[in-house]
Amino acid sequence: MKIIILRSSFQNDGFVRNEYAELIQRLEDECNAEINIIGDENVETVCTPSLQKMLPDAFMIATGGVENLFKRIWSSIDVETMCSPSRQKTVTMIADGRNNSLAAALEILTYLGNIGVEGKVLHGTNDEIVSAIVETVCTPSLQGRIGLFGQPSDWLIASGVDRDYLRQRYGIETIDIDLQRLIDGIKTIAPTEAEKVAQAMVKRAKAVKEPTSTDMLEAAKAYLAIKRICQEEHLDAMTIRCFDIVKACGTTSCLALALLNDEGIVAGCEGDMQTLMSMYLAKRLCGEAAFMANPSNLTDETSMLAHCTIPLSMCDETVVRSHFESGIGVAIQGLLPLTDYTLLKWGGPKLNRYFVTEARAIEAPYSNHFCRTQITLNVNLKPYLLQHSIGNHHVIIRGRHADEIRQFMLANGVSEGIAE
């Protein structure tokens, strides 16, 4: 999480770190907070385009006299975007009262109210402030905007989500994007722009097998066209009916999804909304990009999963391949490190059930009988998958995150395992 500490020009960073040493240390240790101290002389360092898209998790008011400093920072924020119905976010301030901090926080709170923005002040002892931060700020908001590029694939007969429920329960807005808009957009991408993306991918990869230079160029155009629509629509996540793009454009979206996930836009395949929500939760709750995959080969001791796209950041190395089912375009064969992972699926039309387990990768195999990226985990998923599976696709996250996922689900009344 990110916390910006505001101080007046009468004090310096050293004063703040000394005065609030214990609280700052606890925020860093217990909340994994990234702290930035800002005064009038360095305010421009935070007034960047990135702030327009994502507010800090909290402002800590260290002294009085910072009201106009806050206003300067706020003026750099895209208020219309940040305060749209899909992105409503409470501005959280910390003020323990010392050095006129509470007085300044209350003035800022009133200013926010006057412009129609919700705010709140966390006030009290260090224990009370840290507890409040953990309870209210460290619990991620899922509010955002998701784009559905076309309808779910025809074979996904049990992977939809009640979109009204998503909006009402989690503040997630979903919008439909006509695939023709994307198809037309691909045609407008300049070859020189796409060539830069293609060359960068070739340079990054260990090898390029089936795809030609033309294949690489067309896949790069698809990436740039999808990205442009995501930016135009202010999307936090998207999923696409990808096989229609294969048929219409002779290319795939596998490269696009890999790159978008690395860039922070959660991107899933086949219009599978339940799996996209699993990926979205992984990003918002755990801070991790996720590998969306098909369970493909199960034994009593291991489970192998595979798919044709994966965030490149999850891989030790990548090979550029063609798409497995069609033999067309560009797909990603990623070599995943043999480390700890979390397997997750959040599903049901109203996201009322989930499955999560932790495992270790024991092999990153390759077989021509499965999708390009493959990973074998040391976990027996047969009892769950063959009798009670929540759909086909599941997501794999690097690291052990089962406890925090269970805490989130418990807080939101989601049942683990079989739906009643």
Secondary structure as UniProt FT lines:
FT   STRAND          2..6
FT   TURN            9..10
FT   HELIX           13..19
FT   HELIX           21..30
FT   STRAND          34..38
FT   HELIX           40..45
FT   HELIX           49..53
FT   STRAND          58..61
FT   HELIX           67..75
FT   HELIX           79..82
FT   HELIX           85..87
FT   STRAND          91..94
FT   HELIX           98..100
FT   HELIX           101..114
FT   TURN            115..116
FT   STRAND          119..122
FT   HELIX           126..132
FT   HELIX           133..137
FT   STRAND          144..149
FT   TURN            154..155
FT   HELIX           163..170
FT   STRAND          172..177
FT   HELIX           179..188
FT   HELIX           191..204
FT   STRAND          207..208
FT   HELIX           213..232
FT   TURN            233..234
FT   STRAND          237..240
FT   HELIX           242..249
FT   HELIX           254..262
FT   TURN            263..264
FT   STRAND          266..269
FT   TURN            270..271
FT   HELIX           273..281
FT   HELIX           282..286
FT   STRAND          290..298
FT   STRAND          303..307
FT   HELIX           312..314
FT   STRAND          317..321
FT   TURN            324..326
FT   STRAND          331..335
FT   STRAND          340..347
FT   TURN            349..350
FT   STRAND          353..363
FT   TURN            368..369
FT   STRAND          373..377
FT   HELIX           382..388
FT   STRAND          394..398
FT   HELIX           402..411
FT   TURN            412..413
FT   STRAND          415..416
//
